[in-house]
């Protein structure tokens, strides 16, 4: 009796009773909605204690960098589409090509970025483009596209300047290649889009990444919890990281406003942040654009370059083919120009294979704005439509999609650039490196340029690149921080090439 009189136990009992009654009423209402749609829900994964057991397993998987493998196993067990029930919230997961096509294209306006996502990523993205929907998103996308969908003539000089700063880091044995690549891309992207480089390679400081990675880890887990995740505010979990990101944004905004005041001739700005100031956007919009640009223009390229670097460091034969190609079409003395990069077919295949085997986004999320059906995932064979009710969060797996065993690839889990010489996806929806549909990545041209230039210059500067024995295996592991990053540091021995002018 003493136990039952405890306020904590009594509260737990009342909560359980409330959730049970709520669940009973919900099931009755949902049955009518499913009947109206003419389809059933995806298979619901069995759980206990209102899904707390699933939350615990999910958290444990994320801690050891196996969340991707955990979801992949479930997707294979449940016809590539299933539903999780956690604390009264529904979460649908799918890696069906047809369902992803519906979400990204044919049923694009039936799903959206949710208000919960907006609140969860508030301290990372603010009110920037990646949390927008509808006409607001279309207008903002048009503005961003003018800056991010092209390669400027000046981008070559900017990229080369910072690549020269990266060379000594790569040449120093024991340096984490991921860290060097991340600094390199941060320095390039901040100069191109924010008007001033962070120069992290020369200052040997990278506080931005530490703070951002902390918030990304937290936000990635919060997002999976839907409405419940909103309660776990970053301000309470990681207050120092929140304050640092806010200060970091302010620094770039201050510089942009200072440049605007110093400008004598009011001309159209070629830098995104300066353009926003010129257009009279408020300070919050300028600050939001800083982190949005860094995440969109930097992180996917960093992830792809780092995994590509890891793979070629394991495969001397691949790196030899890359250097032979660069020697044939460019040479080792001349800096690459765009026409040179177009000739590097094998290096393009290295990039495509890395995007296939190590998709940088990995997962993406939408919420249904009405009761809908998705093309498949139901029935014994998973080929029947499934119903997804309004307000349900859908997580679709791009990384697991590209690792499905039924895509016509015998060695789907092997990284092999040569496959692209004879193989191509049966559908564009089986290979989705930059998304498709209205929200296709507007920066893919800039990203491809950065990756091609990086690998071409790497071949020009280094004779060999070899993974060191103490560099831990990355296979089957991803660090989920909004993007799917390498789980461990990458250590390699990079031997400089002797050049004629040296």
NORURVEN-V984030 format. One record per pair of residues at least 4 apart in sequence whose C-alpha atoms are under 7 Angstrom apart, sorted by the first residue. I is the first residue (numbers start at 1). J is the second residue. If there is no record, write none. Layout:
BEGIN
I_J, I_J
END
This chain:
BEGIN
1_5, 2_6, 4_9, 4_10, 5_10, 6_10, 7_11, 8_12, 9_13, 10_14, 11_15, 12_16, 13_17, 14_18, 15_19, 16_20, 17_21, 18_22, 19_23, 20_24, 21_25, 22_26, 23_27, 24_28, 25_29, 26_30, 27_31, 28_32, 29_33, 30_34, 31_35, 32_36, 33_37, 34_38, 34_39, 34_40, 34_387, 35_39, 37_387, 39_385, 39_386, 39_387, 40_386, 40_387, 41_386, 41_387, 41_388, 42_81, 42_82, 42_83, 42_377, 42_378, 42_386, 42_387, 43_78, 43_82, 43_83, 44_82, 44_83, 44_84, 45_82, 45_83, 45_84, 47_51, 47_53, 47_54, 48_52, 48_53, 49_53, 50_86, 50_87, 51_55, 51_85, 51_86, 51_87, 52_56, 52_86, 53_57, 54_58, 55_59, 56_60, 57_61, 58_62, 58_67, 59_63, 60_64, 61_65, 61_66, 61_67, 61_70, 62_66, 62_67, 65_477, 65_478, 65_479, 65_487, 66_70, 66_477, 66_478, 67_71, 68_72, 68_478, 69_73, 69_476, 70_74, 71_75, 72_76, 72_400, 73_77, 74_78, 75_79, 75_80, 75_81, 75_82, 75_94, 76_80, 78_82, 79_377, 79_381, 79_382, 80_94, 80_95, 80_96, 80_377, 81_93, 81_94, 81_95, 81_96, 81_377, 82_92, 82_93, 82_94, 83_90, 83_91, 83_92, 83_93, 84_90, 84_91, 84_92, 85_89, 85_90, 85_91, 86_90, 89_226, 90_392, 90_393, 91_392, 91_393, 91_394, 92_393, 92_394, 92_395, 93_394, 93_395, 93_396, 94_395, 94_396, 94_397, 95_396, 95_397, 95_398, 95_400, 95_401, 96_100, 96_401, 97_101, 97_401, 97_429, 97_430, 98_102, 98_375, 99_103, 99_374, 99_375, 99_376, 100_104, 100_396, 101_105, 101_106, 101_429, 102_106, 102_107, 102_108, 102_374, 103_107, 103_108, 103_111, 104_108, 104_436, 104_437, 105_437, 105_438, 110_368, 110_369, 110_370, 111_366, 111_367, 111_368, 111_369, 112_133, 112_366, 112_367, 112_368, 112_369, 113_117, 113_131, 113_132, 113_133, 113_366, 113_367, 114_118, 114_366, 114_367, 115_119, 116_120, 116_226, 116_227, 116_230, 117_121, 117_223, 118_122, 118_131, 119_230, 120_219, 120_222, 120_223, 120_230, 121_125, 121_126, 121_219, 122_126, 123_242, 124_291, 125_288, 125_291, 125_292, 126_288, 127_131, 127_288, 128_132, 128_285, 128_288, 128_289, 128_292, 129_137, 129_140, 129_141, 132_136, 132_137, 133_137, 134_138, 135_139, 136_140, 137_141, 138_142, 139_143, 140_144, 141_145, 142_146, 144_148, 145_149, 145_442, 147_272, 148_442, 148_443, 148_446, 149_442, 149_443, 149_444, 149_445, 149_446, 150_445, 150_446, 151_155, 151_446, 154_158, 155_159, 156_160, 157_161, 158_162, 158_188, 159_163, 159_188, 160_164, 161_165, 162_166, 162_184, 162_187, 162_188, 163_167, 163_184, 165_201, 165_202, 166_170, 166_180, 166_184, 166_201, 167_171, 168_172, 169_175, 169_180, 170_175, 170_177, 170_494, 171_494, 171_495, 171_496, 173_492, 173_493, 174_491, 175_491, 176_180, 176_489, 176_490, 176_491, 177_181, 177_306, 177_490, 177_491, 178_182, 178_306, 178_489, 178_490, 179_183, 180_184, 181_185, 181_302, 181_306, 182_186, 182_302, 183_187, 183_200, 183_201, 184_188, 184_201, 185_189, 185_298, 185_302, 186_190, 186_298, 187_191, 187_197, 187_198, 187_199, 187_200, 188_192, 188_197, 189_193, 189_294, 189_297, 189_298, 190_194, 190_195, 190_196, 190_197, 190_198, 191_195, 191_196, 191_197, 192_271, 193_271, 193_272, 193_273, 194_252, 194_271, 194_272, 194_273, 194_290, 195_271, 199_203, 200_204, 200_205, 200_206, 207_211, 208_212, 209_213, 210_214, 211_215, 211_241, 211_244, 211_245, 212_216, 213_217, 213_481, 214_218, 214_241, 215_219, 215_241, 216_220, 216_481, 216_482, 217_221, 217_480, 217_481, 218_222, 219_223, 220_224, 220_480, 220_481, 220_482, 222_226, 222_229, 222_230, 223_229, 225_229, 233_237, 234_238, 234_239, 234_242, 235_239, 235_242, 238_242, 239_243, 240_244, 241_245, 242_246, 243_247, 244_248, 245_249, 246_250, 247_251, 248_252, 249_253, 249_287, 249_290, 250_254, 250_287, 251_255, 252_256, 253_257, 253_286, 253_287, 254_258, 255_259, 256_260, 256_273, 256_274, 257_261, 257_277, 258_262, 259_263, 269_274, 269_275, 270_275, 271_275, 272_276, 273_277, 273_286, 274_278, 275_279, 276_280, 276_281, 276_286, 277_281, 281_285, 281_286, 282_286, 283_287, 284_288, 285_289, 286_290, 288_292, 289_293, 290_294, 291_295, 292_296, 293_297, 294_298, 295_299, 296_300, 297_443, 298_302, 299_303, 300_304, 300_360, 300_361, 300_483, 301_305, 301_447, 301_451, 302_306, 303_307, 303_360, 303_485, 304_308, 304_354, 304_355, 304_358, 304_360, 305_309, 305_451, 306_310, 307_311, 307_354, 307_358, 307_486, 308_312, 308_354, 309_313, 310_314, 310_490, 311_315, 312_316, 312_318, 312_319, 313_465, 313_466, 313_467, 313_492, 314_466, 314_467, 315_319, 316_320, 317_321, 318_322, 319_323, 320_324, 321_325, 322_326, 322_346, 322_347, 322_459, 323_327, 323_459, 324_328, 325_329, 325_344, 326_330, 326_331, 326_456, 326_459, 327_331, 327_332, 329_340, 329_343, 330_334, 330_336, 330_340, 332_460, 336_340, 336_341, 337_341, 338_342, 339_343, 341_452, 344_348, 345_349, 346_350, 347_351, 347_452, 348_352, 348_452, 349_353, 349_417, 349_420, 350_354, 350_417, 351_355, 352_356, 353_357, 353_415, 353_416, 353_417, 354_358, 355_359, 355_360, 355_433, 356_402, 356_431, 356_433, 357_415, 358_399, 359_398, 359_399, 359_433, 360_483, 360_484, 360_485, 361_483, 361_484, 362_397, 362_398, 362_399, 362_483, 362_484, 363_395, 363_396, 363_397, 363_398, 363_399, 364_395, 364_396, 364_397, 365_393, 365_394, 365_395, 365_396, 366_393, 366_394, 366_395, 367_391, 367_392, 367_393, 367_394, 368_389, 368_390, 368_391, 368_392, 368_393, 369_390, 369_391, 370_389, 370_390, 371_388, 371_389, 371_390, 372_387, 372_388, 372_389, 373_385, 373_386, 373_387, 373_388, 374_385, 374_386, 374_387, 375_384, 375_385, 375_386, 376_382, 376_383, 376_384, 376_385, 376_386, 377_382, 377_383, 377_384, 377_385, 377_386, 378_382, 378_383, 378_384, 378_385, 378_386, 379_383, 379_384, 388_392, 397_401, 398_402, 398_432, 399_403, 400_404, 401_430, 402_430, 402_431, 403_412, 403_413, 405_409, 405_412, 419_423, 420_424, 425_430, 425_431, 428_432, 432_436, 434_440, 434_441, 434_444, 435_440, 435_441, 436_440, 443_447, 444_448, 445_449, 446_450, 447_451, 448_452, 449_453, 450_454, 451_455, 452_456, 453_457, 454_458, 455_459, 456_460, 457_461, 458_462, 461_496, 461_497, 462_494, 462_495, 462_496, 462_497, 463_495, 463_496, 463_497, 464_494, 464_495, 465_492, 465_493, 465_494, 465_495, 466_492, 466_493, 466_494, 467_471, 467_491, 467_492, 467_493, 468_491, 468_492, 468_493, 471_489, 471_490, 471_491, 472_488, 474_486, 474_487, 474_488, 477_487, 478_484, 478_485, 478_486, 478_487, 479_484, 479_485, 479_486, 479_487, 480_484, 480_485, 498_502
END
